[in-house]
Amino acid sequence: MFRSSIIHLRSILRGNHRMSAIRTAPVRHSHGGCESDAEFDARFEAYFNRPDIDHWEARKAMNDLLGMDLVPEPKIIVAALKACRRLNDYALAIRFMEGVKNQCGSNEKEIYPYLLQEIKPTLCDLGIDTVEELGYDKPELAMKTIYDLEK
């Protein structure tokens, strides 16, 4: 590679270089077929329902799921919470619930209550509190603004 570059450069400097068109073949990179929503949900649900899932795999799957531009279906959230219970990792369950709430974005007032309504029986069965019940939805050491102090 380096030798051919030097030879090409030497021919340009001598002035006996003739311009030639470089031909390239178009390359199309494909990632395979598209996955339907049902297949996507089934894949993540089956992954979290594996009995031999370990802490790293659970965190990796949750991170991948929350890194996508979507809000997980309630059945995926339930499977993830049950995986946290099998791993005896309460902090991971709370962290995942915080991430799910954050994924709702500007539609939090519409989507998050629906999700809580759907997963509430599972939360009660597993003994997992919501982010609001723990008080994590409000900053602990937040100061009032100067505008609120006057009133």
Salt bridges, closest charged atoms under 4 A:
GLU35 OE2 - ARG43 NE 2.95
ASP52 OD1 - ARG50 NE 3.36
GLU57 OE1 - ARG50 NH2 2.71
ASP64 OD2 - LYS60 NZ 2.95
ASP89 OD2 - HIS55 ND1 3.39
ASP89 OD2 - ARG59 NH2 3.27
GLU98 OE1 - ARG95 NH1 3.18
GLU108 OE2 - LYS101 NZ 3.70
GLU132 OE2 - LYS101 NZ 2.72
GLU133 OE2 - LYS120 NZ 3.05
ASP137 OD2 - LYS138 NZ 3.60
